[in-house]
Amino acid sequence: NAGVTQTPKFQVLKTGQSMTLQCAQDMNHEYMSWYRQDPGMGLRLIHYSVGAGITDQGEVPNGYNVSRSTTEDFPLRLLSAAPSQTSVYFCASSPDRPLTPGANVLTFGAGSRLTVL
Amino acid sequence: EDKVVQSPLSLVVHEGDTVTLNCSYEVTNFRSLLWYKQEKKAPTFLFMLTSSGIEKKSGRLSSILDKKELSSILNITATQTGDSAIYLCAADGGATNKLIFGTGTLLAVQP
């Protein structure tokens, strides 16, 4: 029972480099999202998806791209990394079936710590 | 703008103490409030509260929602060192952008 799997766990980038954080879930969840966590800022929503082929921006989307070609996968792309993107990134998913108890309870991945030099 | 505010930001207690963590919210179309515990890695789910005045309990942890005051508290009795963590509160505004998180309360329980 893997749940939400994120890779890599750690990554160091130089300014201007690009990379993709991978996220996969095996719970057949419709809703998937990416958050970043910074000291004193809590968890902030970057992008989210309510199903395959559908994505939308969250609170802090600039500098990030997402796509959702399958229900299982929701990768986050950093197009040109900046030091301000140094953070811990969490992928999270939920069933998102309206009116279903617990539909909005997010299950989180273990996190990816990214450092941009 | 929707927001969730938690207090205190951090707290240091000794084993056996009882603590109360606070969460207040201003969220359009409020549906529910959730509490998570975050140790070293991913936040793990503790409680979801939808109705005012009904306490949810799990072992030494309990939580209650006050919709009139737009707030919730999380109580931990007889604290143990294993309770040391960041406790996150999140409000579900019913929109597709899901949960709005507070900054968390860092709890340190000393032996």
Interface residues (C-beta under 8 A of the other chain):
Chain A: V4 Y31 S33 Y35 G40 M41 G42 L43 R44 L45 Y48 V50 D56 G58 E59 F90 S94 G102 N104 V105 L106 T107 F108 G109 A110 G111
Chain B: V4 R31 S32 L34 K41 A42 P43 T44 F45 M48 L88 A90 D92 T96 N97 K98 L99 F101 G102 T103 G104
